[in-house]
Amino acid sequence: MDDSTLDKPYSQHMALVGYFWSGKHHRVVKGLNLITLYYSDSQGRSLPVNSRGYDKTDGKTKNDYFLDRLAEVLAWRLRPALITGDSGYSCAGNLKRVRNHPMGFLFAVESNRRVSIEKGSWVQVQKLDIPSDELKVWLREFGEVKLFRTQLKDQQRHYVVFLPDTDAYDDFRSTHFQTLHDQHWQIEQYHRMIKQLCHIEKFQVRGKVPIRNPIFAALCSYVHLQQMKFVDMISNAYPWQCHLYTQVVAAFVRNFMQGKQHLNPQFQSTVNA
């Protein structure tokens, strides 16, 4: 589960547009916030299964949207083994709701989140000495989890993993965490593709329904690209798109230039004086 901000810096009187944090710009920007529940399986196949544009008139928080999306897909009888999410969705209420279904989870947590190794002693995860970057701890207001630390460039990140079977913690090592984290990271690739390949930000309408139509069309385009990957029609959508446009441009130039050869630049040899 994650969200992405669709940039709309010049929009005026456009529904669903507000000010949201952007991971791309690392600041609050004007745009539309798209919240997506994204499904990945062990065979590398992944698709968005439930998306919603944040609407302030609903009077809901992102956590409310997360719980709504989760309840819907479970009602559709989708049964994921684990739920993953960014730190913005890792409040104690969300974690308890996932545990009650029951399901395991992997969530990022902020560096100031408090955990306990010894009863009655709470410490921020950023101040913990974590051997081998993994440690079983007690998460405040939740319970027992396994804590993992990763390094992204010069920034430390922390993740907590909950398993319904408490005996499984000892067998859940860094290699298992890395596999699960790689599956979680696919939603970031999804956000990049819907913007760069499916042009989800390129709409010029104002009403709620007219806005949702091109967003839905862009998501359908992404699903189609993924289906092409599933059946090995393409291995990577980026070079495929580049090659597609190259053929279109070449065909246009060939048709346009018929009978217009005089428009080609006429070069003459230089003559030294």
Secondary structure, DSSP 8 states (H G I E B T S, - for coil): -EEEEEE-TT--S-TTEEEEEETTTTEEEEEEEEEEEEEE-TTS-EEEEEEEE--GGG---HHHHHHHHHHHHHHTT---SEEEE-GGG--HHHHHHHHTTT-EEEEEE-TT-EEESSTT--EEGGG---GGGEEEEEETTTEEEEEEEEEETTEEEEEEEE-SSGGGGGG--HHHHHHHHHHHHHHHHHHHHHHHTS-TT-----SHHHHHHHHHHHHHHHHHHHHHHHTTS-S-HHHHHHHHHHHHHHHHHHHHTTT-GGGS---------
